[in-house]
Amino acid sequence: MRIGRKVALAAPALALALAATACSGGGGDDDGAAASLDDIAAWDVNQQDRDALEDGGTLNWGTSQPISQFMLHHTDGNLGVAADIMASVMPMPFKFDEKGEVYNYEPYVLDHELSDDGLELRMELNPDAQWSNGEPITWEDYEQQAMTLSGEEDGDFGAPGQVYGYERIDSVEQGDGEYEFTVHFSEPFGEIGILFEHLYPKEVMADADKFNEDYLEDIPITAGPFKFDELDKGNETLTVVRDDDWWGEPAKLDRIIFQPGDPEAQANFFVNDELDTFYVGYEAAVYERAQERADGRITEAIDNGYRYIEMNADTDELSDVDVRHAIMLGIDRSALAAASLNSIDWPEDPTVNRLLRSSSPGFQDNSGDLGEQDVERAEELLDEAGWTRDGGEGVRTNDDGDELSLRYFCPAGIQACTNEAEITQDQLGEIGIDISVETRPTDAYFEDHIYTGDFELASFVQVGTTPYVGEGFENYAGPFDEEGEDWGNNNSRASTEEINDKFDELAEETDPESYNAIANEIDALLWQNGQGIPFFQRTGTWAVPENLANFGGFGLASRTYEDIGFTAE
């Protein structure tokens, strides 16, 4: 899973996931299935007071892939699994409730205030907060993060360009003492919860070598309810343990062990009480197996993400938007959604808004005439783009005799992706596009192929780490350099000036209704520019034991790691 401000530059907000996600739960029969997306809850976490939980215990958390880069602002660290791990050990000054509303997280920030004009953000830090090396967390840590992620710091940082939001910061000014400061913006900015997400020590953020290397296969400095304990390279597990120097409410759990693996194996481990939780997704075998645990259940909640087919516009075949449109029109998104979702209690609805979830007030379908399969129109567009075939048969070719042949990459062991690729292969074959379905090792899928642009088609999940629409800037805007070559976390490698400008307009908007309206305009522009083919909202289906509290399908809400635990018997 990749994460980025919906994952693009170096900020973790939208993550890319190997397996699909959304929210669901229950049995497997039609009688229990949710009738529509409106019937899915905003979150499902077995919310309990801390007093109702045991002190101690280990949470064995199944993840989708091993991690080596734990600097989340580094392009290689911009992954959802990494964000899940680092949120347990690093500062996050802002969090979100189940409605997606932001609040300051008091272990780090005692108070904050945004000026009426959106040009100044005043923050009062908690003076008790400190790094694991004993240094206090002060305004200077925030100032340095702003400098580095705005692109002002010199050095070869592995974080391309400017990170959304930080480019609007003019300065960070110290207030009364080292625990107060004011952020001055060059233009109004309302999405403050995006800023300073996953704070790192100032000395790490100031030095490119430290930025790139210190958190590679290590987490040397922390400041959270848990601290780094061990990275076992043999079985690829990572362990964090309760930090007794933590100044907030002590963590209820003794430790969390993050264990990468494939979903089918994780379902078996879960049923055998060897794993406490993992993301189930929607594969029938995994979903059905996970329900066999006597004291287990599968959560049902809206998830902050969606599954889609990415199209790499930085290829000869897909650089033409008409070809991308033809592929969109050649695919039956309903068939893709049904093939994935008909085995679980979840609506088989392909309606997706890239920027707003169905639990959001402004949610709407912006696909227009590109959301429904239209084979005739698809063939017309391909003909007009110079890809033709004699007698309407065979694979299309251009004037140079090149065949319209595309590689569709899937991570090994993810059957859902293979199913999607084969459906796409059949449907696009009808209009003369040859699709080669190929698997790649899970640990190399993103780093060696998606991030580098070595693919034509691929399917995975975009996952947001905040409810803000603006986090998607890094996934959909660009390029992020003057030469037009740096696309950061925009894996489609396509955008327009209008899309970039609309994100700028969005960032200044503080009225919720107008904010959602601009978000929908952006989503419509993404359809028109052929930037990916969404086909269902990610399901919030997590396997959990009945006694696991304050954990599950969080929707738009943030996890509070110190409150996760097991209910007392």
N, C-alpha and C positions, 0 to 999 in steps of 0.2 A: 504494500500500500504506500503510495507516495503522498506526501503532504506538502502543502504550500499554501500561500494565502489563497487558497484553493489550489495551491501548489504551483508556484511559478518561479520566482526568484529564489530566495533562500528562506523565505518565511514559511513556517509550518501552519497552514490553515487548511489547505485542502490536500488531502492525501490521496495518493494513488494506491489502490488496493488490488491485490491479486484476485481475491475472491470477492464476490458481490456481497453487498450488505443492504439492509433495509430493516423494516421492523415487522415482526410477525410472531406467531407462536400458536400453541394449541396442538390439536391433533393433526391429522392429515386428510380428513374427510371434508367433503364440500359443505356439510351441515354447519361446521364450525368456522368456515372461512369468512373473513371480513368482506362485506358487500362492496365497499368502496374505500378509497384512500381516506375519506372523511371519517371512517370508522376506526382508524388506527390511532392509538393513543400517542400523546406527545412524548411520553417517556414511560419506562417500566423498569424500576430499579429496586423494588422492595424497600421503600424508604422507611428507615427506623431511627429512633433516637440513639445516641451513643450509649446511653445507660442500658439499653436493651441488648448490647453486644458483649461478647466475651472479650477479655483482654488476652491477646496472643493469637497464635495460629499462623499457618502458611497458606497463601493463595497461589495455587499453581495455575498460571494464566497461559493458555495456548495462543501463540501468535502465528502470523502467516509466513514470516521469513526471518533469517538471522540478520543482525545489524552489525556493521563495523564502524560507521561514522556517527558519532553521537553529538556532533555540532549540528544542531537542527537548521542553522542558518547557512550551512554549507550545502551546495547543490546535492551532493551525494548523501547528505543526512536528512534530506527533505522527504521523509517517509513517515507514514502513519504509525508504524510499529515503534519507530524511534521516538515519536512524540508521546506515545503511550508510556514509554519507559521514562523519558526525561521529565514528564509532568509530575512524576512521583518524587523527583529529587532536585528540581530546579524552580526558581521563583517564577510565578505567574501573577502579576499584580492585579489583573482583572479576571473575573469569572462571569459565567452566565447562568441564569436560572432556566427552568424548563420552558419558559416563554421566550427565551432568547434575549432577556433583558440583562444588561451589564451591571455589575456591582464591583466595588473595590474589595479585594480579598485581604482582610485585615492582618494576617500574619506578615504581609509585605507593605500594604498601603492602608493607612488609617483613614484617609479622606482624600477625595478628589473633587474638583469643580471645573467644569468647562464654561468659559465665558459665553454670554448670550450671542456674541458675534462669531463664535467658533474659532477665534484666533489665539486663545490662551487656555492652556490646561494646567491648573495648579494641582500639585500632588504633595501630600504629607506622608512621609514614609514611617514605617514602624521602626523605632530605634533599636529594638531588640533583634531585628533581623541581621544575620551574619552568615558569611560563607564558612564552609567547613574548615578552611585554613585559619579561622579566627578573625578575619578582616570583616569590618562592618559593611553592610550593603548601603551605600550612600548615593546621593544624587549623581556622583561622578560615574557610577556604573551605568546609570540611565543615560547620561550625557554621551558616554563612549558608545553605547549601543546605537544611539541615534546617529552619531557621526559615521560609524562603520556602515550601517545599513542604509544610510542615505547616499553612500558612495563618496563621502568626503575624505575618508581616511586613505592615505597612500598605501599601496602594497598589493600584492597579488593574492587577494582574498578569493576563496572558492565560492563566492556569492556574487553571481553576475549582476551588474547594474545596481539600480536603486530598488529597495523594497517598498512596496506600496505603503503609503502613509508617511514614511520617513522622509520622502523627498519633499514633503510640505513643511518640514521642520526647519525654521530659520535658526533657532538657537535654543539651548537649554540653559536657563539662568538659575543660579543658586539663590535660595531664599534665606530665611533666618536659620542659619546653621546648616549642617550637612545632610539633614533629613527632610528638607523642604526645597522644592524647585518649581519653576514654571516653564512649560514648553511653549514657545512662541511659534506659531504657524505663519507661513507666508500667505496662505489662503485658508478660508474657513475649512474646518475638518471636524466631522461628527462621529467618525467610527473609531473612537478612542480606545475601545477594547482590543483593537488589533495591535496597538503599540506595546512595545516592551514584553511581548509574549516570549516566554522562554528566555529570561534574562541570564546572561553569562558575565563572569567577572570582567572588569574593565581592562585588566592586563591581557586577557585572552582576546577580547574584541579589538584591542589596539594594535596587535601584532599579527601580521598575516601568517607567519609560521605557526604561532600558537593557535590561531584560529583554525588553520588547516590540519594541524597535527596533534594537538594536545588531547582532543577528544576522539582520536582515531583509536579504536579498540581499547578505550579507557574512558573513565569519567572521573577525572582527578579532583575536581572541586564541585561541591554540591551545596544546596541550601534549601532543603525541603524536609517533609516529615519522614522521608526515607533517605538512605545514603547508599552509594554503590558498595557492593560487597565483592562480587566475583563475576568474571566472564569466563565461562568454561568453553574453550574453543573445541574441545573434543565433542561434546554433545550440543554445543552452540547455545546453551542456556545462559541467561543473565540473571543474577540475584541482587535485589536491593533489600536492605534490612532497616528496621526502625532506627531513626537517628535520635539518640537520647539527648542530644544537644539542641534539638528542635524546640523553639520557643513557643510554638502554638500548641493546640490540643494534641496530645501524643497519639501517634498512630495506633489503631486498635490491633492491627496485624503485626506479627513479629517480622515477617518477610514476605516478599512477592518474588516468585520465580517465573520468569518469562521463558516459555519453551516453544520454539518454532517447530512447525510440523505441518503435514497436509491434513485437510479437514477430516478425511475418512479415518485416519489413524487417531486423530484427536477425539473423534466421536467414540471410538472404542475405549480410549483412555478415560474419557469422561464417564462412560457407563461403568467402567471398572473402578471408579473412585480414585484414579491416578491423576486426574486433571479436574480442576474445579470450574473452569470456564474457558470458553473459546467462542469465536464468532462462527455461527452455524452457516449463515448464508441461506441458500435455497436449493442446494443439490439434494435430490430426493433421498438417496442412500444415507447421506450425512444427517439430514433432518429426521428421518425415521429412526435411525440408530440412536441418535441423541435422546430421543424420547423414551428409550427403554430403561433409563435410570430411574429407579423407584422413587428416589427423593429429589428428582430433577425436574426442571421445566425449561421451556424456551420462551424468552421474552418477546413481547409484541409492542413495538413503538416505532414512531417515525425516526428515520435516521438522517443525519445531515450529509447526504451524499447521493450519488446516482451512478448507474452503470451505463457504459456507452462504448461505442466503437470509435477509436481515434483514427483519423486519416492524416497522414504525414504529407503536408503540402509542399515540403521541401524535397520532392521527388519529381522526376520528369512526368510521370503519369498523373499525379494528383495536384500539380501546381495550378492547373486550370480549374477554376471554381465550377465551371459547367460539368466537368467530369465528377467533381465531388457531389454536385447536386444530383447527377445521374445515379451515383451510387446510393445516395439517400433515398431517391425515388424508386430505385430498384429493389430496396429491402422492405419487407413487411415487418415493421417494428412490433406489431401486435403478435406476430408469430414468434419473434425472439422473446418477448416478455412472457408469453404463454408457455413456451418451452422451458423457461427457467422457473416460473412461479407456480405452475399448475400442481406441483407436488407438495406445496406447503399452503398453510392457511393465510393467503395473501391475495389481494385483488390483482388480476392479470391485466393491469392497466399500464400502457406504455407512456402515459402522460408524464412528461418530465419538464421541469423548469430548471435550467442549470444553476440558477442563482437563488431561487426561493423554494422552500420545501412546502409540501401540501398542508402543513400545519401553520404556515405563515398567512397572514391576512391578504397579502397581495398575490398569492399563488394563482397562476393562470397558464394556459397552453399558448405558446407563441410560435408554434411550428408552421402555421399558415398552410400553404399548399405543398410544403416539403415534408410534412409529417405522415402523410398517407402514401402507400405504395401506388405508383403510377408508371407502369412498365412502358407504355407508349411514349409518354413524355421523356422518360429516361433514355429510350433509344433515340429519340429526336435530338436530345442534347449531345449524346455521344457522336451522332452523325455530324452535327454542327461543329463539334470540337475536333473533327478530323479522324475519329476512330470509327471505321466502317467495317462491314463484313458482307461478302457476296451472298446474295439470296437469303439474307437473314439467318444464316447458319454459321456455326464455328466461332472461333475467337476473333475479336475485332483487331484490325491492324491500322497503322497510320501510313502516310505516304512513303515512309522509309522502310516499310515492311515490318516494323516492330510490333509485336503482339501486346495487347493490353492485358498484361499478366501482373498480378499483385500478390505479395506475400502477406499472409495473415498469421501473425505470431501469437502463440499462447504459451504461458508458463507450464512446464511439465507438472503433471499431477492435478491440474485444475480442469476437471472434466467439463465444467460449465462453460469455460471459454472454448474448449474444443467443440462442444455442441453448437455454440453460437457461430463459430467459424464455419462449421459444416453447413448450417442453415444458410449463412451468407454465401457460401460457395455455390450452393444449389440455386439460390435466387439470382445472384449476379451472373451465373452461368447462362441463365435464360436470356440475358441481354448481351451476351458475348464478352463478358469479362472473366478471364481465367483467374481463379483464386487457388493459391497453393497454401494449404494449412500446414504450418510448421511449429514444432514445440522448441522451447529454449529452456535451459536450466533455470529454476526459480530464482536462485541467487544472482543470476546474470541478466534476468529478464529486463529489469529497469536500467541498471547501470550500464550494461553493454549494448543495449538495443534501443529502448524507448528514449532514454536521455540523450543518446548519441545520434538519434535519427536513423538508425539502421532498421527500418521497417516501413511498410506501406500501410497496413491495417493492423490493429491490435485492440483487444477489449480489456477493460479493467474498470476500476471505480475511482471517481473523484470524491473525496471526503473533506468536508469543511471542519476546521477546528474552532471556528467562531461562527455565530449566526450572521455576521456581516457579509453583505454582498460584495463589498469592495475587496475582500480577500481573493476573489476570483480574478482580479486584475492581472496577477502574475501568470495565470493559466491561459488567459484569453487575449491579452494585449501584447504589444511589442511592435517591432523589435526593441531591445533595450540598449542598443548602441548605435552610434552614428553610421556604422558600416552596414547595418541591417543584417548582421549575422548572429547576434546574440539573442536567442529566444528564451533564455532562462528556463522557467518551468512550463512554458507554453509548448507542449509536445506536438501540437498541430502545426506549429511553425507558420501560422497564418494569422493575420489580423488586419484591421483597417484604421485609418486615422479617426474615423467616426466612432469606432469602438473605444479607442484610447480616450477621445474627448468625452465620451459619455461616462466613462469611469471617473474622469476629473469632475464632471458635473455631479455625479453621485456622491463623491467624497465630501462635497460642500453642503449637501442637503441634510437638514435636520428634521424636516417634517416627514413623519412616517408614511403618509399617503403618497406624497411626491417622491419620496425615496423608493417606494415599491414600484411606482410608475416608471421611473428611470431604469430600475432593475429589469423590468419587463421589456423596455425598449432595447436594452443591451442583449437580452436573451434572444429577441427577434432578430437583431443584427447578427448574432452568432449563427443562427439558422441560415440567414441569407448568405453568410460568408462560408458556409459549409465547414464549420469548425466542430467536428464530431457528430455522432449520431446517438443521442441518448435514447434508451429504450425502457428503463424503469428506475424508479426511486430505490435507493439502497434500502434493504430490509434491516430493521433493528432486531435481528434474531440472534440472541446470545443464549448459549446453554449455561445454566446456573443451577446449583443445588438450592433447594427451597430455603435453607438457612443462611444463604449468602445475602447480606444486606447492603444497601446503598451502592449497588452495582448492577449493571445490566444494559438495557437499551436506553441511552441517555438523550437521544434526540438532539436538541439544540443546547442542552445543558452541559456544564462542565463537571468532571469528576472531582470529588474532594477525597483524596487518597487516604487521609488520616481517619476518615469516617467509614471506610470500607471494612467489613468484618463479618463474623459469623454470629448469629443470634444465640443467646444463652439457652441452654436446654432447660 
